[in-house]
Amino acid sequence: MIEPVFMRATRQGANFMVVLISLVLIFKNQLTSLVANIFSKIISQSNNV
C-alpha cells in the first residue's frame, strides 16, 4: 500500500517527538543543573560589568 507523503512525515515527526521527550525525561536532572549553572555564571559576570 502506498501511503501519502504527509502521513509518512507525520509518523516520523511523532517518533522524533517521542524520542525527544524521553531523552528530556531521562536527562532532566542534568539539564536543570546545567541551566542553573549557566544562569548563575551569567548573573555573576553581569554583576562585574
Biopython code that builds the backbone (N, CA, C, O; Angstrom):
import numpy as np
from Bio.PDB.StructureBuilder import StructureBuilder

atoms = [
    (1, "MET", "N", (0.848, -1.190, 0.000)),
    (1, "MET", "CA", (0.000, 0.000, 0.000)),
    (1, "MET", "C", (0.889, 1.246, 0.000)),
    (1, "MET", "O", (1.818, 1.354, 0.800)),
    (2, "ILE", "N", (0.607, 2.144, -0.867)),
    (2, "ILE", "CA", (1.349, 3.397, -0.949)),
    (2, "ILE", "C", (0.652, 4.413, -0.057)),
    (2, "ILE", "O", (-0.534, 4.696, -0.222)),
    (3, "GLU", "N", (1.408, 4.955, 0.893)),
    (3, "GLU", "CA", (0.822, 5.928, 1.802)),
    (3, "GLU", "C", (1.196, 7.339, 1.366)),
    (3, "GLU", "O", (2.258, 7.544, 0.779)),
    (4, "PRO", "N", (0.347, 8.299, 1.644)),
    (4, "PRO", "CA", (0.661, 9.683, 1.280)),
    (4, "PRO", "C", (1.909, 10.175, 2.009)),
    (4, "PRO", "O", (2.254, 9.696, 3.090)),
    (5, "VAL", "N", (2.561, 11.129, 1.393)),
    (5, "VAL", "CA", (3.808, 11.655, 1.943)),
    (5, "VAL", "C", (3.573, 12.324, 3.288)),
    (5, "VAL", "O", (4.393, 12.186, 4.195)),
    (6, "PHE", "N", (2.457, 13.055, 3.434)),
    (6, "PHE", "CA", (2.217, 13.759, 4.691)),
    (6, "PHE", "C", (1.985, 12.792, 5.841)),
    (6, "PHE", "O", (2.304, 13.116, 6.985)),
    (7, "MET", "N", (1.434, 11.604, 5.565)),
    (7, "MET", "CA", (1.256, 10.612, 6.623)),
    (7, "MET", "C", (2.605, 10.072, 7.074)),
    (7, "MET", "O", (2.825, 9.851, 8.265)),
    (8, "ARG", "N", (3.506, 9.861, 6.121)),
    (8, "ARG", "CA", (4.837, 9.371, 6.448)),
    (8, "ARG", "C", (5.592, 10.413, 7.267)),
    (8, "ARG", "O", (6.255, 10.077, 8.249)),
    (9, "ALA", "N", (5.490, 11.667, 6.864)),
    (9, "ALA", "CA", (6.167, 12.743, 7.585)),
    (9, "ALA", "C", (5.579, 12.908, 8.985)),
    (9, "ALA", "O", (6.311, 13.170, 9.939)),
    (10, "THR", "N", (4.277, 12.759, 9.110)),
    (10, "THR", "CA", (3.636, 12.880, 10.420)),
    (10, "THR", "C", (4.104, 11.773, 11.348)),
    (10, "THR", "O", (4.365, 12.017, 12.526)),
    (11, "ARG", "N", (4.212, 10.561, 10.828)),
    (11, "ARG", "CA", (4.663, 9.441, 11.646)),
    (11, "ARG", "C", (6.117, 9.637, 12.073)),
    (11, "ARG", "O", (6.470, 9.346, 13.216)),
    (12, "GLN", "N", (6.948, 10.122, 11.176)),
    (12, "GLN", "CA", (8.348, 10.363, 11.526)),
    (12, "GLN", "C", (8.457, 11.486, 12.555)),
    (12, "GLN", "O", (9.274, 11.417, 13.473)),
    (13, "GLY", "N", (7.637, 12.509, 12.399)),
    (13, "GLY", "CA", (7.637, 13.598, 13.371)),
    (13, "GLY", "C", (7.178, 13.133, 14.741)),
    (13, "GLY", "O", (7.719, 13.563, 15.760)),
    (14, "ALA", "N", (6.181, 12.254, 14.769)),
    (14, "ALA", "CA", (5.696, 11.729, 16.044)),
    (14, "ALA", "C", (6.764, 10.874, 16.710)),
    (14, "ALA", "O", (6.957, 10.962, 17.923)),
    (15, "ASN", "N", (7.455, 10.054, 15.941)),
    (15, "ASN", "CA", (8.540, 9.242, 16.501)),
    (15, "ASN", "C", (9.649, 10.125, 17.041)),
    (15, "ASN", "O", (10.207, 9.851, 18.104)),
    (16, "PHE", "N", (9.970, 11.182, 16.313)),
    (16, "PHE", "CA", (11.010, 12.107, 16.768)),
    (16, "PHE", "C", (10.603, 12.766, 18.077)),
    (16, "PHE", "O", (11.428, 12.906, 18.980)),
    (17, "MET", "N", (9.348, 13.171, 18.193)),
    (17, "MET", "CA", (8.881, 13.816, 19.414)),
    (17, "MET", "C", (8.934, 12.850, 20.596)),
    (17, "MET", "O", (9.292, 13.254, 21.703)),
    (18, "VAL", "N", (8.582, 11.583, 20.379)),
    (18, "VAL", "CA", (8.631, 10.590, 21.458)),
    (18, "VAL", "C", (10.062, 10.409, 21.940)),
    (18, "VAL", "O", (10.311, 10.350, 23.144)),
    (19, "VAL", "N", (10.999, 10.321, 21.011)),
    (19, "VAL", "CA", (12.407, 10.166, 21.383)),
    (19, "VAL", "C", (12.899, 11.403, 22.114)),
    (19, "VAL", "O", (13.605, 11.291, 23.117)),
    (20, "LEU", "N", (12.535, 12.583, 21.623)),
    (20, "LEU", "CA", (12.974, 13.827, 22.249)),
    (20, "LEU", "C", (12.436, 13.955, 23.672)),
    (20, "LEU", "O", (13.179, 14.316, 24.585)),
    (21, "ILE", "N", (11.162, 13.666, 23.864)),
    (21, "ILE", "CA", (10.557, 13.770, 25.194)),
    (21, "ILE", "C", (11.170, 12.752, 26.145)),
    (21, "ILE", "O", (11.416, 13.064, 27.310)),
    (22, "SER", "N", (11.420, 11.539, 25.661)),
    (22, "SER", "CA", (12.021, 10.533, 26.536)),
    (22, "SER", "C", (13.442, 10.919, 26.932)),
    (22, "SER", "O", (13.850, 10.678, 28.068)),
    (23, "LEU", "N", (14.204, 11.515, 26.012)),
    (23, "LEU", "CA", (15.553, 11.967, 26.358)),
    (23, "LEU", "C", (15.513, 13.087, 27.390)),
    (23, "LEU", "O", (16.334, 13.121, 28.306)),
    (24, "VAL", "N", (14.563, 13.997, 27.243)),
    (24, "VAL", "CA", (14.430, 15.085, 28.215)),
    (24, "VAL", "C", (14.070, 14.526, 29.586)),
    (24, "VAL", "O", (14.595, 14.985, 30.601)),
    (25, "LEU", "N", (13.179, 13.540, 29.622)),
    (25, "LEU", "CA", (12.807, 12.954, 30.907)),
    (25, "LEU", "C", (13.971, 12.202, 31.544)),
    (25, "LEU", "O", (14.137, 12.230, 32.764)),
    (26, "ILE", "N", (14.775, 11.532, 30.724)),
    (26, "ILE", "CA", (15.909, 10.782, 31.257)),
    (26, "ILE", "C", (16.955, 11.730, 31.828)),
    (26, "ILE", "O", (17.473, 11.500, 32.920)),
    (27, "PHE", "N", (17.266, 12.795, 31.096)),
    (27, "PHE", "CA", (18.341, 13.695, 31.493)),
    (27, "PHE", "C", (17.835, 14.968, 32.159)),
    (27, "PHE", "O", (18.504, 16.000, 32.109)),
    (28, "LYS", "N", (16.661, 14.906, 32.780)),
    (28, "LYS", "CA", (16.048, 16.106, 33.347)),
    (28, "LYS", "C", (16.927, 16.734, 34.426)),
    (28, "LYS", "O", (17.108, 17.952, 34.443)),
    (29, "ASN", "N", (17.470, 15.925, 35.319)),
    (29, "ASN", "CA", (18.297, 16.470, 36.404)),
    (29, "ASN", "C", (19.557, 17.120, 35.864)),
    (29, "ASN", "O", (19.945, 18.195, 36.323)),
    (30, "GLN", "N", (20.200, 16.484, 34.896)),
    (30, "GLN", "CA", (21.408, 17.059, 34.319)),
    (30, "GLN", "C", (21.098, 18.353, 33.592)),
    (30, "GLN", "O", (21.873, 19.307, 33.665)),
    (31, "LEU", "N", (19.966, 18.397, 32.885)),
    (31, "LEU", "CA", (19.596, 19.607, 32.150)),
    (31, "LEU", "C", (19.299, 20.761, 33.098)),
    (31, "LEU", "O", (19.719, 21.891, 32.852)),
    (32, "THR", "N", (18.580, 20.484, 34.177)),
    (32, "THR", "CA", (18.247, 21.567, 35.103)),
    (32, "THR", "C", (19.493, 22.094, 35.805)),
    (32, "THR", "O", (19.620, 23.300, 36.015)),
    (33, "SER", "N", (20.414, 21.202, 36.171)),
    (33, "SER", "CA", (21.644, 21.684, 36.809)),
    (33, "SER", "C", (22.504, 22.462, 35.822)),
    (33, "SER", "O", (23.148, 23.439, 36.203)),
    (34, "LEU", "N", (22.523, 22.044, 34.567)),
    (34, "LEU", "CA", (23.289, 22.765, 33.549)),
    (34, "LEU", "C", (22.726, 24.164, 33.336)),
    (34, "LEU", "O", (23.478, 25.136, 33.273)),
    (35, "VAL", "N", (21.409, 24.268, 33.226)),
    (35, "VAL", "CA", (20.779, 25.576, 33.029)),
    (35, "VAL", "C", (20.999, 26.461, 34.253)),
    (35, "VAL", "O", (21.243, 27.659, 34.111)),
    (36, "ALA", "N", (20.916, 25.892, 35.439)),
    (36, "ALA", "CA", (21.148, 26.672, 36.657)),
    (36, "ALA", "C", (22.579, 27.185, 36.708)),
    (36, "ALA", "O", (22.814, 28.329, 37.096)),
    (37, "ASN", "N", (23.536, 26.352, 36.319)),
    (37, "ASN", "CA", (24.936, 26.794, 36.298)),
    (37, "ASN", "C", (25.156, 27.900, 35.280)),
    (37, "ASN", "O", (25.878, 28.860, 35.546)),
    (38, "ILE", "N", (24.538, 27.769, 34.122)),
    (38, "ILE", "CA", (24.693, 28.793, 33.079)),
    (38, "ILE", "C", (24.133, 30.126, 33.564)),
    (38, "ILE", "O", (24.770, 31.168, 33.405)),
    (39, "PHE", "N", (22.931, 30.090, 34.162)),
    (39, "PHE", "CA", (22.335, 31.337, 34.629)),
    (39, "PHE", "C", (23.119, 31.944, 35.786)),
    (39, "PHE", "O", (23.226, 33.167, 35.883)),
    (40, "SER", "N", (23.668, 31.111, 36.660)),
    (40, "SER", "CA", (24.456, 31.667, 37.764)),
    (40, "SER", "C", (25.731, 32.321, 37.243)),
    (40, "SER", "O", (26.156, 33.347, 37.774)),
    (41, "LYS", "N", (26.345, 31.746, 36.219)),
    (41, "LYS", "CA", (27.532, 32.371, 35.625)),
    (41, "LYS", "C", (27.171, 33.674, 34.926)),
    (41, "LYS", "O", (27.915, 34.652, 35.006)),
    (42, "ILE", "N", (26.033, 33.690, 34.242)),
    (42, "ILE", "CA", (25.595, 34.919, 33.569)),
    (42, "ILE", "C", (25.353, 36.016, 34.599)),
    (42, "ILE", "O", (25.767, 37.159, 34.401)),
    (43, "ILE", "N", (24.690, 35.674, 35.690)),
    (43, "ILE", "CA", (24.379, 36.669, 36.719)),
    (43, "ILE", "C", (25.651, 37.175, 37.384)),
    (43, "ILE", "O", (25.798, 38.376, 37.610)),
    (44, "SER", "N", (26.573, 36.263, 37.701)),
    (44, "SER", "CA", (27.801, 36.696, 38.378)),
    (44, "SER", "C", (28.669, 37.557, 37.469)),
    (44, "SER", "O", (29.303, 38.504, 37.933)),
    (45, "GLN", "N", (28.703, 37.236, 36.181)),
    (45, "GLN", "CA", (29.516, 38.033, 35.271)),
    (45, "GLN", "C", (28.832, 39.340, 34.896)),
    (45, "GLN", "O", (29.510, 40.310, 34.558)),
    (46, "SER", "N", (27.515, 39.385, 34.949)),
    (46, "SER", "CA", (26.835, 40.647, 34.666)),
    (46, "SER", "C", (27.000, 41.621, 35.828)),
    (46, "SER", "O", (26.943, 42.834, 35.628)),
    (47, "ASN", "N", (27.201, 41.113, 37.025)),
    (47, "ASN", "CA", (27.455, 41.992, 38.169)),
    (47, "ASN", "C", (28.821, 42.656, 38.058)),
    (47, "ASN", "O", (29.028, 43.741, 38.600)),
    (48, "ASN", "N", (29.748, 42.017, 37.363)),
    (48, "ASN", "CA", (31.082, 42.590, 37.195)),
    (48, "ASN", "C", (31.085, 43.752, 36.209)),
    (48, "ASN", "O", (31.972, 44.603, 36.262)),
    (49, "VAL", "N", (30.126, 43.797, 35.332)),
    (49, "VAL", "CA", (30.068, 44.850, 34.312)),
    (49, "VAL", "C", (29.467, 46.075, 34.860)),
    (49, "VAL", "O", (29.335, 47.071, 34.148)),
]
sb = StructureBuilder()
sb.init_structure("model")
sb.init_model(0)
sb.init_chain("A")
sb.init_seg("    ")
for serial, (resi, resn, name, xyz) in enumerate(atoms, 1):
    if name == "N":
        sb.init_residue(resn, " ", resi, " ")
    sb.init_atom(name, np.array(xyz, "f"), 0.0, 1.0, " ", f" {name:<3s}", serial, name[0])
structure = sb.get_structure()
